[in-house]
Amino acid sequence: MHALFGNYPGRQHAVAVGADAGDGSCRTAQSKLYWDQRARRFASQGSGLAAVCAYGMPWFYNGAIHLLQYLALRPWLRVPSGTRVLEIGCGVGRWSRRLASRGASVTGIDLSQHMVTEARRRTREHKPKGPCNFLVSDVSAPAVTGRFDVVFGVTVLQHVLTAGQFERAVQSLTDHLAPGGRMILLEAAPSRPVSRCDSAIFVAREERLYFEAFRRAGLKCVTSIGVDPMPWKTAFLPHYGRLPRPLALAILMAIMVVSVPIDLIFGRRLRQASWHKVFVLEHESPLERCIPTAVACRLPGADA
Ligand SMILES: C[S@@+](CC[C@H](N)C(=O)[O-])C[C@H]1O[C@@H](n2cnc3c(N)ncnc32)[C@H](O)[C@@H]1O
């Protein structure tokens, strides 16, 4: 066993990682432990963002991340009543409830029992219009039956660590997508390989690897937009926990004040520079399967 660390800048929270059986089961167990611990500590607090956005970061950072994600996802959150939605890695259910409040019938799955317990508690309190059910399940082998009009996931596949589990997750989600349905994913997917933020529970997979996996699973990308092209936040994260807290907070606040408005205004168009991307995917027709990936992936709003 050797100690690696969580995905948050403070890196105070060591996660022990043992030898894997090769199927990723050990890493899944470690990941489950990490998310359970995080949920136990933060999920019931306030908006619950500390459990699902960057760990150890102040409220203003997590609030800004939430806003950037919400504005990027907004066009796909407007689902008609009755839409069957599968939300993967639902956390405390912040997107599930939003979709159910429009009348969608939502099934949320998450690896962590504590996230699911908190998602259920918050949903009982908020009473959305549509049904909203949560269960504990690994996205690589979702314990759900049937097909869904929308498969929705926000910053989840970036926590699926091994290439094999990632491939299985994309394939199973495709199998659960109804004909004519849409898969909406928001993930850390830099345009070039970047490993400085990788950890025992997080991997910034290059976007090319997403496109290749989508293609192999029989998905076409109908659109993809950027979320946060300003690079200072992610560049500063590895240093945040090493600085005295008042100084770290002051630098972070200054970075956010400058970058968030730029991200909000230009994020969608500066796709290539963006750390997070939204992928909107549909089943490929049999004919499209013969077309090379570069032609099949149309990227409106791309800056390259
Ligand atoms: C960054 S949080 C995002 C939560 C939620 N999507 C949101 O945006 O509020 C990642 C979530 O994915 C869950 N997760 C991580 N690995 C998973 C896996 N293999 N299967 C299912 N859920 C997973 C974690 O428990 C956690 O709730």
The ligand as a Tripos MOL2 file, in Angstrom:
@<TRIPOS>MOLECULE
LIG
   27    29     1     0     0
SMALL
NO_CHARGES

@<TRIPOS>ATOM
      1 C1        -17.6900   15.5030   -8.3710 C.3       1 LIG1
      2 S1        -19.0360   14.6050   -7.6880 S.3       1 LIG1
      3 C2        -20.3710   15.1820   -8.7350 C.3       1 LIG1
      4 C3        -21.7360   14.8590   -8.1980 C.3       1 LIG1
      5 C4        -22.9050   15.3050   -9.0680 C.3       1 LIG1
      6 N1        -22.7850   14.8230  -10.4190 N.3       1 LIG1
      7 C5        -23.0220   16.8030   -9.0650 C.2       1 LIG1
      8 O1        -22.5960   17.4180  -10.0590 O.co2     1 LIG1
      9 O2        -23.5250   17.3530   -8.1030 O.co2     1 LIG1
     10 C6        -18.7300   12.9760   -8.3530 C.3       1 LIG1
     11 C7        -19.7970   11.9820   -7.9230 C.3       1 LIG1
     12 O3        -19.5810   10.7660   -8.6540 O.3       1 LIG1
     13 C8        -19.7220    9.6750   -7.7820 C.3       1 LIG1
     14 N2        -18.9230    8.5800   -8.3410 N.ar      1 LIG1
     15 C9        -17.5780    8.4830   -8.4160 C.ar      1 LIG1
     16 N3        -17.2320    7.3340   -9.0270 N.ar      1 LIG1
     17 C10       -18.3830    6.6990   -9.3610 C.ar      1 LIG1
     18 C11       -18.6910    5.4700  -10.0010 C.ar      1 LIG1
     19 N4        -17.7310    4.6500  -10.4260 N.pl3     1 LIG1
     20 N5        -19.9900    5.1370  -10.1700 N.ar      1 LIG1
     21 C12       -20.9970    5.9620   -9.7270 C.ar      1 LIG1
     22 N6        -20.7600    7.1440   -9.1140 N.ar      1 LIG1
     23 C13       -19.4740    7.5120   -8.9320 C.ar      1 LIG1
     24 C14       -19.2150   10.1800   -6.4390 C.3       1 LIG1
     25 O4        -19.7170    9.4320   -5.3580 O.3       1 LIG1
     26 C15       -19.7300   11.6100   -6.4470 C.3       1 LIG1
     27 O5        -21.0120   11.7140   -5.8880 O.3       1 LIG1
@<TRIPOS>BOND
     1     1     2 1
     2     2     3 1
     3     2    10 1
     4     3     4 1
     5     4     5 1
     6     5     6 1
     7     5     7 1
     8     7     8 2
     9     7     9 1
    10    10    11 1
    11    11    12 1
    12    11    26 1
    13    12    13 1
    14    13    14 1
    15    13    24 1
    16    14    15 ar
    17    14    23 ar
    18    15    16 ar
    19    16    17 ar
    20    17    18 ar
    21    17    23 ar
    22    18    19 1
    23    18    20 ar
    24    20    21 ar
    25    21    22 ar
    26    22    23 ar
    27    24    25 1
    28    24    26 1
    29    26    27 1
@<TRIPOS>SUBSTRUCTURE
     1 LIG1         1 GROUP 0 **** ****
